[in-house]
């Protein structure tokens, strides 16, 4: 097997780069889900939740152009077997993979986190499973086990191991075995899901769940105390109990928002004031022809009774121009004029 199965590569690839439906007992149909439909399947004991509208993201013109521009790069050369994957499984990333929802579980300590992801897609089980086993021969150990009327497939390659299950004909679950079992239990209502957690439910109500990508995390008081202890400057965030972040793309603008949730209105104002001070100081930085104020002017920092909001709407060309200035001293259009 080439490191891991292409199936796993699809999941990892999605991490880097929503239509109503009826909720079946084991998950929403391919392409018909909303964020809440996917969230209903995730386990309650999560540290953080993420959601990716993969189909929308990978079909954006800006992404398509980026792929075409870098098609000869080393990254894409490593995916030369992609057409074979399409031919043998019938899965085309740009047409058949819709949404990905996931949960980070485990403990806060480094290297103790685990996770599980649910891929919402169109696929044919037998073809995909055959391809996985075919490309896994020789260096990956596969075992199967029955669990609550499902077959869990466990794989192990050197020090790397995980499990996956075909939840229904539109959803595949992948992660460590215990988390995969939890998703099965949640789908069968034998275990409570993340929407039963009051803190996460409150957070989701304030999160833009229609964005291309978003993540939400509930922060335990213990974790904030540890952060404060490591750096006194971070003590201004000690009242924060949850965070949500989203990225979206509309009208040639990259929109992003960070919400720091806190029920202390006074501290929220203090946080916003401090962050605006840092923003003002950063705006004075000048490196070569790079004026940080050009970027920082796009960032708005405000506070409310229950949050601090950091929002930016950045034209897609601005980051490119700033990078060109930083690396060459002049934006690409200026270099063309010189020629």
Secondary structure as GFF3:
##gff-version 3
##sequence-region A 1 339
A	DSSP	alpha_helix	6	16	.	.	.	ID=ss1
A	DSSP	alpha_helix	35	39	.	.	.	ID=ss2
A	DSSP	beta_strand	48	53	.	.	.	ID=ss3
A	DSSP	alpha_helix	54	58	.	.	.	ID=ss4
A	DSSP	alpha_helix	61	69	.	.	.	ID=ss5
A	DSSP	alpha_helix	74	77	.	.	.	ID=ss6
A	DSSP	alpha_helix	82	89	.	.	.	ID=ss7
A	DSSP	alpha_helix	93	96	.	.	.	ID=ss8
A	DSSP	beta_strand	97	106	.	.	.	ID=ss9
A	DSSP	beta_strand	113	121	.	.	.	ID=ss10
A	DSSP	alpha_helix	125	136	.	.	.	ID=ss11
A	DSSP	beta_strand	141	147	.	.	.	ID=ss12
A	DSSP	beta_strand	150	157	.	.	.	ID=ss13
A	DSSP	beta_strand	160	168	.	.	.	ID=ss14
A	DSSP	beta_strand	171	175	.	.	.	ID=ss15
A	DSSP	alpha_helix	177	187	.	.	.	ID=ss16
A	DSSP	three_ten_helix	194	196	.	.	.	ID=ss17
A	DSSP	alpha_helix	198	205	.	.	.	ID=ss18
A	DSSP	beta_strand	213	218	.	.	.	ID=ss19
A	DSSP	alpha_helix	221	230	.	.	.	ID=ss20
A	DSSP	three_ten_helix	232	237	.	.	.	ID=ss21
A	DSSP	beta_strand	242	250	.	.	.	ID=ss22
A	DSSP	beta_strand	253	261	.	.	.	ID=ss23
A	DSSP	alpha_helix	265	282	.	.	.	ID=ss24
A	DSSP	beta_strand	286	287	.	.	.	ID=ss25
A	DSSP	beta_strand	290	291	.	.	.	ID=ss26
A	DSSP	alpha_helix	293	296	.	.	.	ID=ss27
A	DSSP	beta_strand	299	304	.	.	.	ID=ss28
A	DSSP	beta_strand	307	315	.	.	.	ID=ss29
A	DSSP	alpha_helix	316	328	.	.	.	ID=ss30
A	DSSP	alpha_helix	332	338	.	.	.	ID=ss31
###
